[in-house]
Amino acid sequence: MAAHYDSIAQEYKRSKDLPIRAHIERYTYFNMLGDVRGKSILDLACGEGIYSREFKKKGAALVVGVDISEKMIELAKQEEAKQKFDIQYIVADVMELGKIGDFDLVVASYLLNYAQTEEQLLKMCQTIFTNLKPGGRFVTLNNNLEQPISSYLTTEKYGFIKTISQPLEPGTAMTLTFTINGEKFSFDNYYLSRETYQRVFKSVGFTDVIWQNMVVSPEGIEESGQEFWQDYLDCMPHVGIECFK
């Protein structure tokens, strides 16, 4: 996985400019997070650090970014060199990270959907839980594994589609293909049921779990109209999750 993300790091960074990133992903994410001023934040699967920098801009006291891809972290450090945010970046596999601190928030935009087995999901969630202070929260965006298969291609107008080559069962690869300025790149997420997620969250010790639907920003509706976004809202390709320690 690390090698693949090294190879698509620049393309993945450009995908953050898609309208869905600003008007749905970012808008929903920060609504879930709330006020981060003075908070310590561990940003897992931080990629090139786009949200790590946003947390600092919004007043977070401490931000540590972790990603499995050395190239992604290299891009993050390049941005850090342009404008110093005092963010610490670490190249590591979340499943092997262990405890590196006590954070108010552990966050991730698209991490858990890389777990191919319940055991891998458990390792990720153990890392998350052990790095949270008592009373802390885990806030994440995730591939919506319950999206109807019949709607996988309806999101093409938003710049991405999903495809599968076999029936959905634990560990089935779900290929996401993005198109940016006519150029395509792909990567895989993996199917595990919502029940599996719930079981793992409970087993590591999270007391409450809230699943959140994605929301379109008022600016997005003003810019493109409700009708443009309705296909996304009808099939809900992504989902937000909050877990409380």
N, C-alpha and C positions, 0 to 999 in steps of 0.2 A: 504493500500500500504506500509506503513512504516513497519508493522509487517512482510510482505512478504519479503521485502528487508533486514530486520534484519536476516531473516532465510537463505537467499542466499548470504549474504555479502561476505563470503570467496570465493564462487564459482564465483561470479561476478568479484571479484578482479583477480582471475586466468584467467578469459576470456580475460583480457587485454593483456595476453601474446600471443594470437592468431596472426598469421601473418597479418591478415587484419587490426588489430589494429595499428600496426606499419607502414605497407606499404601503407595503404589506409587512415584509419581514422586519425592517427596522422599527416601524411604527408599533407593531404588536410587541416586539421584544422589549422596547423601552417602556411601554405601558405596563408590561408584566414586572419589569425590574423596579419601577418607581424611582424615588430619589436615591441616587448613589453617592451623594456628597458625604465625604468622610469615611466611606466604606472601604474595606479590603476585599479585593476581588481576584479570584483565580479563574482565568479565562482558558478553558480547555478547548482543543481543536481550534486555536485562535487564528489559524491560517496566516495571512500576511498582516494581521493585527488591526484590521479595520475597526472592530468593536473595542479592542483593548485601548486604542487611542480615544475612541468616543467616551469610554468610561472616565478616562483622565480629564478630558475636556469638560465632562459634566461634574467634576469635582471629587472623583474617587481618590482616596488617600494613598492606596497601594494597589497596583495591578501587576500580576504575574501572568504571562501568556505562555501556553504550552502547545506545541504541535509536533506531530510525528515526522513532518517533512522538513528537512534541513533547508531546502530551497524556500519554502514558505517563511521560515524564520529569518532567512537571509533578507527576503523582501521586507519583512517587518523591521529589521534592524536598519535597512536602508532608509526607511521612513523616519526612524528614530534619529538617524544621523542628520536628516534635514531639519527636524524640529524635535527637540529633546522633551520627552514626556516622562522620563525616569521609569520606564516600563522594563521589567526584567523578562527576557524571553528564554525559554528552555526548549531544546529539542528532546522529546521523549515520547514514548508510547504511554498513553494514559493507564493502560492495564498494568504497567510496570513502574509507574511513577512513585507510588507509595505516599507517605505523608511528608509534605514540604512546609506546612504551616497551618494556622488556624484562621480561616477566612470568614468574613460576614456573608459573602456570596461566592458560590461556585457556579459558573455559567458556561454555557456551550451553545454555539449555533451549529447544529448538525454534528453530533458526536455519537450518540447511542445507536443511531441507525447503521453504524459500521460493525456492530456486533453480529457475528454470524451464528453464534450459539448462545444459549442461556448462560453458560459458564463465562463467556467473554463479557456479556452484559453485566453479570454479577461482578466481575473484576473491575469494570469501569465504575460501577456504582459504589463499590467499596472504596475506591480511590476518592470519589466525590464525597462520600459521607465522612471519611476519616479526615478530610481537609476542611470540613465545616466546623465553625464554632457551635456550641449548643445554642439552639434557637436560630441557627442560620438557615439559608435557603439555597436550593439548587434550582436555577432557572434555565430552561433550554428550549431551543427550537428543534423540531425533528421532522423527518419524513413521515407523513401520515400513512402508516402502514395499513389503515383501513380504507384508504381511497378506493372507490370502485374501479376495477380494472378497465371497465368500459370507458372510463373518462381519462385514461392515461395520455391520450393524444390531444385532448381538448385544450391543453395548456400551451400548445405550440405558439400561439400568438403572444404569450408572455415570455418566450425565449427558451423554453425547455419542454421536454416530454419525458415520460417514463416508458420503459418496455421490459418485458420479461420473456424468457425463452422456455419456461416450464411452469406448471401450476404452482401457486403460492403454497409453500410449506416452510417449516422452520429452516432458515439458512438460504432460501431462494434468493438469488441475486436479482436486484431491481436496478436496471441500468438507467441513469439519468443522462440525457444528452442535451447540452446547451448549444445554442446558436448565437454567436456574437459577431455582428457585422459580416454574416455569411459564412463564418468559420465555425466548425463544430468541435466540441470536445466532450468526452464522456467519462463517467466513473460509476462505480457500483455502490448501492446501499444494499442492506440485506433484510429479509423479512423475518420478524418475530412478532407474535401476536401481542395485542394490548394486554391480554391476560398475563402473558409472560413478563411484560414490563412491570405490571402491578405486583406480581409475585416477587420479583427481584427487589423492587423498591421497598416492599414490606420486610423482606428478609434481611436487608442491610440495616434497617432501623428507622426509615423515614416514617413519620407519624401521620402525615396527611399528604395526599397527592391530588393536584388539580390539573385537569386537562383543559386547555384553552383553545378556542377557535381563533383563527387568524382574522384580522380586521384590516379593512382598507382605510387609509388616512383620508381626512376631509380634502386634503390637497390632491390626492390621487383621484378622488371622485370628481373634483372640480376640473382637473386637468383632462381626464379621459372619459368621464361619465360613468354612471352606475352600470350601464349595460356592458361596457367593456370588461368590468371586473366580475360580472355575475357568473361566468363559467368557472372562474377560480373559486368563488365562494360556494358554488353548488357542489364542486367535487373536493374542495379543501385538500390540496396536495401536501400541505404542511400543517403542523400542529404545535402548540406551545404546551409545555409541562412545567409545573411548579411542584417541588418536593420540599417538605419542611422537616427539619431535624429537631 
